[in-house]
Amino acid sequence: MGERSDRYLASFNRIEKALRNQTSHDEYKTFSFLVKESAKKNAAVRRFENDLREFADLRNAIVHQSTNPEFTIAEPHESTVQKIELIEEKVIHPKKVVPTFQKEVATFQSTDSLATILRTMREEDYTQFPVYDGEQFIGLLSESGIANWLSRMVEEEIISFEETVLHQVIDYEEEKHNFEFIDREMSIYDAKEIFKDNLDDGIKIDALLITHSGSMDEKLLGIVTRWDFLRIQ
């Protein structure tokens, strides 16, 4: 066989072995069955399920339809080989939210002024603001929440951003639970599905907040916003 066929089959076999281990099935189960079973629990497999099934068709053409071991009936294109190798890495070793989205997260106290948030928006281009009362998390303030508060105050003659504190503003969030806490070991594909599944249920999640084990009582390690979710491939 050609060099590209060898690389393709080696990558395919590594994927098949990983899926077999994930599903605890023996060698008599078909690749399509393994994909279907693994997709029930593995978000990365679900993400690339159609590609994996297409890979199986090409693998069968290479292995089963060849009548001469020196002759390959279907020599994959280099781009196809690169694609299966890339998806192999994503399926077997999917990126996790840490370190992918690990960063220092700016947090605020419920007694901080709205002016502090507005200055942060201008200087740092942030759009989500975790708010605490001491060490207790009380909510995620977003641009929408701030806009809702401003719209309610439009009839007021005088508004002081310096005197308005965050616990007065955060109640104007449309979604009271516009966030979820996730653990640092979660794959980026599982994180992406949280946004999608909530949106399908009519719930708008603004951000996922990352801690060591997914508890809101732990230090924030990073944040995944809805805009980050759109970049996950």
Phi and psi in degrees as a GROMACS rama.xvg file:
@    title "Ramachandran Plot"
@    xaxis  label "Phi"
@    yaxis  label "Psi"
@TYPE xy
-78.0841  167.429  GLY-2
-62.6658  -38.256  GLU-3
-69.012  -37.8598  ARG-4
-62.8828  -42.0796  SER-5
-61.5653  -44.8795  ASP-6
-64.1028  -42.1447  ARG-7
-61.3671  -49.6453  TYR-8
-66.6847  -36.4556  LEU-9
-63.022  -43.3718  ALA-10
-65.4393  -43.8382  SER-11
-60.0834  -43.9419  PHE-12
-65.2457  -35.867  ASN-13
-66.9934  -39.6944  ARG-14
-63.2232  -46.1251  ILE-15
-60.164  -43.4988  GLU-16
-62.4492  -42.1146  LYS-17
-63.858  -42.9586  ALA-18
-65.3895  -37.4802  LEU-19
-64.4436  -40.4855  ARG-20
-67.7079  -38.8291  ASN-21
-65.6433  -34.1477  GLN-22
-100.461  -5.14762  THR-23
57.597  39.4774  SER-24
-109.179  152.571  HIS-25
-82.2947  -178.772  ASP-26
-72.044  -5.9023  GLU-27
-87.7975  -8.1555  TYR-28
-83.6092  139.77  LYS-29
-72.3093  160.726  THR-30
-61.475  -41.6183  PHE-31
-60.6371  -39.244  SER-32
-64.5339  -42.7868  PHE-33
-62.7079  -41.1784  LEU-34
-61.7839  -46.5703  VAL-35
-61.0017  -43.6104  LYS-36
-70.0015  -43.5659  GLU-37
-66.4453  -34.3991  SER-38
-62.6473  -21.4491  ALA-39
-67.4485  -25.7814  LYS-40
-122.205  -17.4369  LYS-41
-111.878  111.209  ASN-42
-65.1777  -32.6836  ALA-43
-65.8929  -40.3014  ALA-44
-65.8194  -42.1292  VAL-45
-59.3414  -39.8976  ARG-46
-60.7421  -36.5366  ARG-47
-115.55  23.7207  PHE-48
-58.2424  -45.7387  GLU-49
-65.4852  -39.9921  ASN-50
-62.1209  -42.4207  ASP-51
-62.8749  -39.1987  LEU-52
-66.526  -37.7123  ARG-53
-67.1766  -36.8081  GLU-54
-60.4869  -38.0929  PHE-55
-64.4805  -39.113  ALA-56
-61.6842  -44.3422  ASP-57
-68.6738  -39.0458  LEU-58
-58.8681  -42.9492  ARG-59
-63.9668  -37.5272  ASN-60
-65.1261  -39.0534  ALA-61
-69.3446  -45.2387  ILE-62
-87.6555  -46.9738  VAL-63
-90.0454  -23.7864  HIS-64
-96.9924  0.635832  GLN-65
-86.8937  130.919  SER-66
-99.8471  -9.09222  THR-67
-133.99  123.816  ASN-68
-60.0651  -19.164  PRO-69
-89.7855  -4.33478  GLU-70
-124.187  126.856  PHE-71
-104.087  121.617  THR-72
-74.043  -25.424  ILE-73
-137.746  95.5571  ALA-74
-87.7852  115.337  GLU-75
-66.2174  147.69  PRO-76
-70.2168  153.712  HIS-77
-57.5347  -37.8418  GLU-78
-64.7361  -33.4152  SER-79
-69.0763  -41.0443  THR-80
-63.5721  -43.812  VAL-81
-63.1463  -35.6081  GLN-82
-66.7567  -45.8418  LYS-83
-66.7507  -35.669  ILE-84
-66.56  -37.3892  GLU-85
-67.2975  -45.7281  LEU-86
-68.5867  -33.4693  ILE-87
-55.0367  -47.8342  GLU-88
-62.35  -40.2831  GLU-89
-72.3036  -31.7764  LYS-90
-80.1538  -43.1458  VAL-91
-83.7405  -37.2234  ILE-92
-129.013  64.7473  HIS-93
-63.7227  143.379  PRO-94
-62.902  145.015  LYS-95
-101.731  162.273  LYS-96
-65.0282  -26.7537  VAL-97
-116.064  118.614  VAL-98
-97.9589  3.20241  PRO-99
-54.1446  -44.7967  THR-100
-115.363  20.6446  PHE-101
-72.8445  132.696  GLN-102
-167.506  164.158  LYS-103
-73.2904  123.309  GLU-104
-101.858  125.602  VAL-105
-73.4169  124.765  ALA-106
-117.81  161.025  THR-107
-136.925  155.337  PHE-108
-95.7854  150.393  GLN-109
-60.6099  -21.6126  SER-110
-91.8098  -2.12628  THR-111
-66.942  152.213  ASP-112
-79.8023  154.301  SER-113
-61.7174  -30.1945  LEU-114
-60.0084  -35.472  ALA-115
-61.8897  -43.792  THR-116
-64.6026  -44.6023  ILE-117
-64.197  -37.4925  LEU-118
-67.0599  -37.5791  ARG-119
-65.6743  -39.7831  THR-120
-59.6834  -43.0298  MET-121
-70.1141  -41.8305  ARG-122
-85.0805  -34.6185  GLU-123
-110.716  -10.89  GLU-124
63.2938  31.0302  ASP-125
-80.1196  153.686  TYR-126
-127.732  -11.0138  THR-127
-127.036  139.657  GLN-128
-135.479  103.93  PHE-129
-66.2263  129.974  PRO-130
-116.845  134.483  VAL-131
-123.412  153.572  TYR-132
-113.198  96.7487  ASP-133
70.3608  -118.344  GLY-134
-102.068  0.659121  GLU-135
-93.2604  124.45  GLN-136
-70.9792  131.207  PHE-137
-117.272  -13.8497  ILE-138
160.979  171.53  GLY-139
-112.927  113.215  LEU-140
-86.7708  132.895  LEU-141
-122.404  172.679  SER-142
-56.0257  -39.8272  GLU-143
-64.1102  -40.5461  SER-144
-63.0586  -41.3268  GLY-145
-64.7091  -43.18  ILE-146
-62.9517  -39.194  ALA-147
-63.3425  -42.1513  ASN-148
-62.7094  -44.3427  TRP-149
-61.369  -40.0827  LEU-150
-65.0014  -32.06  SER-151
-75.4309  -23.1688  ARG-152
-94.4626  3.90011  MET-153
-61.9958  -26.534  VAL-154
-83.4659  -11.8644  GLU-155
-72.4687  137.758  GLU-156
-72.9484  -36.0823  GLU-157
-129.839  126.988  ILE-158
-123.184  127.165  ILE-159
-109.396  109.69  SER-160
-67.0514  -28.0863  PHE-161
-73.0409  -33.2922  GLU-162
-89.8537  -19.0237  GLU-163
-79.0977  126.091  THR-164
-105.349  162.034  VAL-165
-66.0427  -31.1251  LEU-166
-67.2753  -17.8682  HIS-167
-79.9693  -23.1284  GLN-168
-95.5497  -35.2129  VAL-169
-65.6555  -22.6856  ILE-170
-67.4739  -11.8219  ASP-171
-91.792  6.15719  TYR-172
-64.1138  132.891  GLU-173
-63.1735  -43.9683  GLU-174
-102.791  117.537  GLU-175
-70.0109  -25.0843  LYS-176
-119.64  65.4727  HIS-177
-89.4527  27.4246  ASN-178
-151.649  162.639  PHE-179
-142.738  146.121  GLU-180
-92.6005  135.882  PHE-181
-130.875  157.577  ILE-182
-88.4962  160.296  ASP-183
-67.0209  -17.8719  ARG-184
-88.5096  -4.72518  GLU-185
-66.2052  139.165  MET-186
-73.9906  156.202  SER-187
-64.6889  -25.2264  ILE-188
-76.366  -36.1051  TYR-189
-65.9171  -38.6902  ASP-190
-62.5093  -43.2244  ALA-191
-61.152  -38.0613  LYS-192
-69.2197  -26.3648  GLU-193
-61.9791  -45.4799  ILE-194
-60.0607  -48.2257  PHE-195
-64.8148  -46.2625  LYS-196
-64.6652  -40.0168  ASP-197
-66.9313  -39.9509  ASN-198
-63.5426  -38.9267  LEU-199
-61.8235  -29.1234  ASP-200
-90.3318  6.45868  ASP-201
81.392  17.7859  GLY-202
-111.966  129.031  ILE-203
-97.5369  110.592  LYS-204
-91.655  122.851  ILE-205
-83.0125  -33.2367  ASP-206
-161.907  153.684  ALA-207
-106.454  130.481  LEU-208
-104.186  123.887  LEU-209
-97.6958  127.03  ILE-210
-130.12  178.018  THR-211
-57.9768  -49.5211  HIS-212
-119.192  8.5118  SER-213
89.3534  11.4457  GLY-214
-92.8573  139.175  SER-215
-72.3467  -10.0796  MET-216
-85.5474  -3.61845  ASP-217
-98  163.561  GLU-218
-64.3262  138.214  LYS-219
-70.5917  130.689  LEU-220
-104.262  -16.2232  LEU-221
174.857  178.226  GLY-222
-146.495  140.225  ILE-223
-118.062  117.446  VAL-224
-95.2853  171.59  THR-225
-62.4135  -29.9774  ARG-226
-72.6753  -35.6055  TRP-227
-61.9874  -40.4303  ASP-228
-59.4593  -34.8008  PHE-229
-68.822  -21.1337  LEU-230
-88.9772  -11.3665  ARG-231
-72.9389  119.476  ILE-232
